[in-house]
């Protein structure tokens, strides 16, 4: 199944865009980045050092320390592999684990790019519902008992698309199920760094899982889409196989960016940037929730997330989201986070409202346009 953007009218250049949950690149520490890029490019060894490796050993070492401190995952440098974004990490892991006909368990709804990947690999997909506490592990237990599941794909933090965070009880249950049935697990932790609560849950990969959990993530949500830096934490043998597969699609990484980001980690600039943006995004999340409650409460359902960059908004069935999106686009608001009100997920009548990249004025305008669309299309 192709992933197709919903488009009913040409997008105006001055439109406000609601994305899927992207960071605000205007908040980047540009002075720090520029300084580190200059250092990398000024080195005498630039022509040999930057062109000879598939990945930067500097970034591997720096990122290993960063992830160990922030995720509580105790692993060696040999257990970390760099990729061009989290999507490449997901592809490599899935392609190494799966063969046509294998059974894969995902959530319903699921991150649509992952679901499409598993279909392209010829797998049989089993879907487990998600509620306000995450994947329903009682149903998962029955599925694992009665099926030969090869892979479990999960997003415990800020589930994509619904943004819910899996409860502590279900995390413990899922680790028990992994130990009992032994499926391979891909834990996709695409925006763990954005936590609005003081004491967030640690990833499943930080617990006892017998080596079954492959942990993937990215710095793209921290630094922005131009920075295609992803990673995978797994066994040494698995990552050696991943390295051999990667060279078939990408011979080497972006060594210049990787060295610059490594320097940002070592200097503490990356952590300071995360701390700064977390405060900004938390305020924007609060503001959006206030606006939704004030202007759209009678038309929608949503659950305020504990972190991340987006809110999952479900419109009541009588308010058809494709029609609302068409009206909004004609009046200066483009909903680009729209994979979940077209195609197979059209019945959900929902979308991800990415708030992190929108300032106060844009958030207010976006909600006002949505309200205007409903009032105009569905007069009382």
Secondary structure, DSSP 8 states (H G I E B T S, - for coil): -------SS---TT-EEEBSS---GGGS-HHHHHHHHHHHHH-TTHHHHTTS-SS-HHHHHHHHHHHHHHH-----GGGEEEESSHHHHHHHHHHHH--TT-EEEEEES--HHHHHHHHHTT-EEEEEEEETTEE-HHHHHHHHHHS-EEEEEE--SS-TTT-----HHHHHHHHHHHHHH--EEEEE-TTTT-B-SSS----GGGS--TT-EEEEEESHHHH-TT---EEEE--HHHHHHHHHHHTTT-S---HHHHHHHHHHHHHTHHHHHHHHHHHHHHHHHHHHHHHHHHHTTTTEEE---SBSSEEEEEE-TTS-HHHHHHHHHHTTEEE---TTSSGGGGGG-EEEEE-TT--HHHHHHHHHHHHHHHHHHS--
